[in-house]
Structures are given as structure tokens and as C-alpha cells.
Amino acid sequence: MGLVRLRIRELADEKGWTLQEVAARSGVPYSTITTYARSSGMATVDVTALQKLARTFDLMIEDLLESVKE
């Protein structure tokens, strides 16, 4: 099973947003945003959170993900 990393921090930086702003704009709890942003690789993520984040950044879900080696 592969791991994925979410590109939240990079995407927020491109928009000039803080992680708190990402949480407020997306409706995803700040604690979830920081967990995802700090993780170097995860096996599972909340699909609803991914949908909200993709909509917030105006991207497709796959554009949020980066594959990382185990």
C-alpha cells in the first residue's frame, strides 16, 4: 500500500493563505488541516475533507495528492 502526502501547505502559500484561512474557507477543522499539512505520508485520509479542500483550491482531488515512498 502506498502513502500519499497532501500539498496543502504549498497550495496555501501560492494563494497567500495561512492554514487557519484554509480551514475557514474549506470548513475542514484546523486540527485536520495541520495534521495533513505536517504529515510526510499517510495511508488514509478523509474523502469528504479532500472534496472540500479540492473545491477550496479549485482543483481536482488528485491535484492535492503526491505519492511518497513507504
Chimera marker file (.cmm) of the C-alpha trace (Angstrom):
<marker_set name="trace">
<marker id="1" x="0.000" y="0.000" z="0.000" r="1" g="1" b="0" radius="0.5"/>
<marker id="2" x="1.433" y="3.383" z="-0.980" r="1" g="1" b="0" radius="0.5"/>
<marker id="3" x="1.431" y="6.568" z="1.036" r="1" g="1" b="0" radius="0.5"/>
<marker id="4" x="0.222" y="9.985" z="-0.050" r="1" g="1" b="0" radius="0.5"/>
<marker id="5" x="1.080" y="13.483" z="1.053" r="1" g="1" b="0" radius="0.5"/>
<marker id="6" x="-1.354" y="16.362" z="0.699" r="1" g="1" b="0" radius="0.5"/>
<marker id="7" x="0.075" y="19.522" z="-0.869" r="1" g="1" b="0" radius="0.5"/>
<marker id="8" x="-1.920" y="21.820" z="1.440" r="1" g="1" b="0" radius="0.5"/>
<marker id="9" x="0.952" y="23.994" z="2.617" r="1" g="1" b="0" radius="0.5"/>
<marker id="10" x="2.287" y="24.621" z="-0.890" r="1" g="1" b="0" radius="0.5"/>
<marker id="11" x="-1.164" y="25.411" z="-2.267" r="1" g="1" b="0" radius="0.5"/>
<marker id="12" x="-1.939" y="27.749" z="0.638" r="1" g="1" b="0" radius="0.5"/>
<marker id="13" x="1.376" y="29.546" z="0.114" r="1" g="1" b="0" radius="0.5"/>
<marker id="14" x="0.558" y="30.041" z="-3.584" r="1" g="1" b="0" radius="0.5"/>
<marker id="15" x="-2.727" y="31.712" z="-2.600" r="1" g="1" b="0" radius="0.5"/>
<marker id="16" x="-1.117" y="33.701" z="0.222" r="1" g="1" b="0" radius="0.5"/>
<marker id="17" x="-3.324" y="31.945" z="2.810" r="1" g="1" b="0" radius="0.5"/>
<marker id="18" x="-2.478" y="30.688" z="6.273" r="1" g="1" b="0" radius="0.5"/>
<marker id="19" x="-3.560" y="27.207" z="7.321" r="1" g="1" b="0" radius="0.5"/>
<marker id="20" x="-6.209" y="28.863" z="9.520" r="1" g="1" b="0" radius="0.5"/>
<marker id="21" x="-7.590" y="30.604" z="6.428" r="1" g="1" b="0" radius="0.5"/>
<marker id="22" x="-7.646" y="27.282" z="4.564" r="1" g="1" b="0" radius="0.5"/>
<marker id="23" x="-9.647" y="25.777" z="7.447" r="1" g="1" b="0" radius="0.5"/>
<marker id="24" x="-12.103" y="28.690" z="7.493" r="1" g="1" b="0" radius="0.5"/>
<marker id="25" x="-12.559" y="28.702" z="3.713" r="1" g="1" b="0" radius="0.5"/>
<marker id="26" x="-12.934" y="24.924" z="3.399" r="1" g="1" b="0" radius="0.5"/>
<marker id="27" x="-14.924" y="24.068" z="6.508" r="1" g="1" b="0" radius="0.5"/>
<marker id="28" x="-12.336" y="21.416" z="7.396" r="1" g="1" b="0" radius="0.5"/>
<marker id="29" x="-11.264" y="21.641" z="11.065" r="1" g="1" b="0" radius="0.5"/>
<marker id="30" x="-7.952" y="23.424" z="11.643" r="1" g="1" b="0" radius="0.5"/>
<marker id="31" x="-6.607" y="20.398" z="13.537" r="1" g="1" b="0" radius="0.5"/>
<marker id="32" x="-7.231" y="18.224" z="10.458" r="1" g="1" b="0" radius="0.5"/>
<marker id="33" x="-5.599" y="20.780" z="8.159" r="1" g="1" b="0" radius="0.5"/>
<marker id="34" x="-2.465" y="20.950" z="10.321" r="1" g="1" b="0" radius="0.5"/>
<marker id="35" x="-2.274" y="17.162" z="10.602" r="1" g="1" b="0" radius="0.5"/>
<marker id="36" x="-2.492" y="16.795" z="6.835" r="1" g="1" b="0" radius="0.5"/>
<marker id="37" x="-0.065" y="19.663" z="6.181" r="1" g="1" b="0" radius="0.5"/>
<marker id="38" x="2.583" y="18.297" z="8.580" r="1" g="1" b="0" radius="0.5"/>
<marker id="39" x="2.385" y="14.648" z="7.573" r="1" g="1" b="0" radius="0.5"/>
<marker id="40" x="5.133" y="13.338" z="5.333" r="1" g="1" b="0" radius="0.5"/>
<marker id="41" x="2.920" y="10.434" z="4.262" r="1" g="1" b="0" radius="0.5"/>
<marker id="42" x="-0.466" y="8.967" z="5.153" r="1" g="1" b="0" radius="0.5"/>
<marker id="43" x="-2.192" y="5.712" z="4.298" r="1" g="1" b="0" radius="0.5"/>
<marker id="44" x="-5.718" y="7.060" z="4.830" r="1" g="1" b="0" radius="0.5"/>
<marker id="45" x="-7.424" y="10.443" z="4.537" r="1" g="1" b="0" radius="0.5"/>
<marker id="46" x="-10.998" y="11.674" z="4.918" r="1" g="1" b="0" radius="0.5"/>
<marker id="47" x="-12.564" y="11.789" z="1.450" r="1" g="1" b="0" radius="0.5"/>
<marker id="48" x="-15.057" y="14.477" z="2.499" r="1" g="1" b="0" radius="0.5"/>
<marker id="49" x="-12.165" y="16.680" z="3.658" r="1" g="1" b="0" radius="0.5"/>
<marker id="50" x="-10.388" y="16.064" z="0.337" r="1" g="1" b="0" radius="0.5"/>
<marker id="51" x="-13.510" y="17.143" z="-1.569" r="1" g="1" b="0" radius="0.5"/>
<marker id="52" x="-13.804" y="20.336" z="0.478" r="1" g="1" b="0" radius="0.5"/>
<marker id="53" x="-10.102" y="21.139" z="0.062" r="1" g="1" b="0" radius="0.5"/>
<marker id="54" x="-10.189" y="20.497" z="-3.671" r="1" g="1" b="0" radius="0.5"/>
<marker id="55" x="-13.184" y="22.813" z="-4.002" r="1" g="1" b="0" radius="0.5"/>
<marker id="56" x="-11.452" y="25.478" z="-1.886" r="1" g="1" b="0" radius="0.5"/>
<marker id="57" x="-8.306" y="25.409" z="-4.013" r="1" g="1" b="0" radius="0.5"/>
<marker id="58" x="-10.352" y="24.983" z="-7.227" r="1" g="1" b="0" radius="0.5"/>
<marker id="59" x="-8.533" y="21.751" z="-8.094" r="1" g="1" b="0" radius="0.5"/>
<marker id="60" x="-9.337" y="18.128" z="-8.733" r="1" g="1" b="0" radius="0.5"/>
<marker id="61" x="-8.689" y="15.829" z="-5.755" r="1" g="1" b="0" radius="0.5"/>
<marker id="62" x="-5.765" y="14.133" z="-7.491" r="1" g="1" b="0" radius="0.5"/>
<marker id="63" x="-4.030" y="17.528" z="-7.760" r="1" g="1" b="0" radius="0.5"/>
<marker id="64" x="-3.931" y="17.700" z="-3.950" r="1" g="1" b="0" radius="0.5"/>
<marker id="65" x="-2.115" y="14.379" z="-3.661" r="1" g="1" b="0" radius="0.5"/>
<marker id="66" x="1.525" y="13.499" z="-4.026" r="1" g="1" b="0" radius="0.5"/>
<marker id="67" x="2.687" y="9.885" z="-3.884" r="1" g="1" b="0" radius="0.5"/>
<marker id="68" x="5.502" y="9.187" z="-1.472" r="1" g="1" b="0" radius="0.5"/>
<marker id="69" x="7.513" y="6.043" z="-0.921" r="1" g="1" b="0" radius="0.5"/>
<marker id="70" x="6.842" y="3.923" z="2.141" r="1" g="1" b="0" radius="0.5"/>
<link id1="1" id2="2" r="1" g="1" b="0" radius="0.2"/>
<link id1="2" id2="3" r="1" g="1" b="0" radius="0.2"/>
<link id1="3" id2="4" r="1" g="1" b="0" radius="0.2"/>
<link id1="4" id2="5" r="1" g="1" b="0" radius="0.2"/>
<link id1="5" id2="6" r="1" g="1" b="0" radius="0.2"/>
<link id1="6" id2="7" r="1" g="1" b="0" radius="0.2"/>
<link id1="7" id2="8" r="1" g="1" b="0" radius="0.2"/>
<link id1="8" id2="9" r="1" g="1" b="0" radius="0.2"/>
<link id1="9" id2="10" r="1" g="1" b="0" radius="0.2"/>
<link id1="10" id2="11" r="1" g="1" b="0" radius="0.2"/>
<link id1="11" id2="12" r="1" g="1" b="0" radius="0.2"/>
<link id1="12" id2="13" r="1" g="1" b="0" radius="0.2"/>
<link id1="13" id2="14" r="1" g="1" b="0" radius="0.2"/>
<link id1="14" id2="15" r="1" g="1" b="0" radius="0.2"/>
<link id1="15" id2="16" r="1" g="1" b="0" radius="0.2"/>
<link id1="16" id2="17" r="1" g="1" b="0" radius="0.2"/>
<link id1="17" id2="18" r="1" g="1" b="0" radius="0.2"/>
<link id1="18" id2="19" r="1" g="1" b="0" radius="0.2"/>
<link id1="19" id2="20" r="1" g="1" b="0" radius="0.2"/>
<link id1="20" id2="21" r="1" g="1" b="0" radius="0.2"/>
<link id1="21" id2="22" r="1" g="1" b="0" radius="0.2"/>
<link id1="22" id2="23" r="1" g="1" b="0" radius="0.2"/>
<link id1="23" id2="24" r="1" g="1" b="0" radius="0.2"/>
<link id1="24" id2="25" r="1" g="1" b="0" radius="0.2"/>
<link id1="25" id2="26" r="1" g="1" b="0" radius="0.2"/>
<link id1="26" id2="27" r="1" g="1" b="0" radius="0.2"/>
<link id1="27" id2="28" r="1" g="1" b="0" radius="0.2"/>
<link id1="28" id2="29" r="1" g="1" b="0" radius="0.2"/>
<link id1="29" id2="30" r="1" g="1" b="0" radius="0.2"/>
<link id1="30" id2="31" r="1" g="1" b="0" radius="0.2"/>
<link id1="31" id2="32" r="1" g="1" b="0" radius="0.2"/>
<link id1="32" id2="33" r="1" g="1" b="0" radius="0.2"/>
<link id1="33" id2="34" r="1" g="1" b="0" radius="0.2"/>
<link id1="34" id2="35" r="1" g="1" b="0" radius="0.2"/>
<link id1="35" id2="36" r="1" g="1" b="0" radius="0.2"/>
<link id1="36" id2="37" r="1" g="1" b="0" radius="0.2"/>
<link id1="37" id2="38" r="1" g="1" b="0" radius="0.2"/>
<link id1="38" id2="39" r="1" g="1" b="0" radius="0.2"/>
<link id1="39" id2="40" r="1" g="1" b="0" radius="0.2"/>
<link id1="40" id2="41" r="1" g="1" b="0" radius="0.2"/>
<link id1="41" id2="42" r="1" g="1" b="0" radius="0.2"/>
<link id1="42" id2="43" r="1" g="1" b="0" radius="0.2"/>
<link id1="43" id2="44" r="1" g="1" b="0" radius="0.2"/>
<link id1="44" id2="45" r="1" g="1" b="0" radius="0.2"/>
<link id1="45" id2="46" r="1" g="1" b="0" radius="0.2"/>
<link id1="46" id2="47" r="1" g="1" b="0" radius="0.2"/>
<link id1="47" id2="48" r="1" g="1" b="0" radius="0.2"/>
<link id1="48" id2="49" r="1" g="1" b="0" radius="0.2"/>
<link id1="49" id2="50" r="1" g="1" b="0" radius="0.2"/>
<link id1="50" id2="51" r="1" g="1" b="0" radius="0.2"/>
<link id1="51" id2="52" r="1" g="1" b="0" radius="0.2"/>
<link id1="52" id2="53" r="1" g="1" b="0" radius="0.2"/>
<link id1="53" id2="54" r="1" g="1" b="0" radius="0.2"/>
<link id1="54" id2="55" r="1" g="1" b="0" radius="0.2"/>
<link id1="55" id2="56" r="1" g="1" b="0" radius="0.2"/>
<link id1="56" id2="57" r="1" g="1" b="0" radius="0.2"/>
<link id1="57" id2="58" r="1" g="1" b="0" radius="0.2"/>
<link id1="58" id2="59" r="1" g="1" b="0" radius="0.2"/>
<link id1="59" id2="60" r="1" g="1" b="0" radius="0.2"/>
<link id1="60" id2="61" r="1" g="1" b="0" radius="0.2"/>
<link id1="61" id2="62" r="1" g="1" b="0" radius="0.2"/>
<link id1="62" id2="63" r="1" g="1" b="0" radius="0.2"/>
<link id1="63" id2="64" r="1" g="1" b="0" radius="0.2"/>
<link id1="64" id2="65" r="1" g="1" b="0" radius="0.2"/>
<link id1="65" id2="66" r="1" g="1" b="0" radius="0.2"/>
<link id1="66" id2="67" r="1" g="1" b="0" radius="0.2"/>
<link id1="67" id2="68" r="1" g="1" b="0" radius="0.2"/>
<link id1="68" id2="69" r="1" g="1" b="0" radius="0.2"/>
<link id1="69" id2="70" r="1" g="1" b="0" radius="0.2"/>
</marker_set>
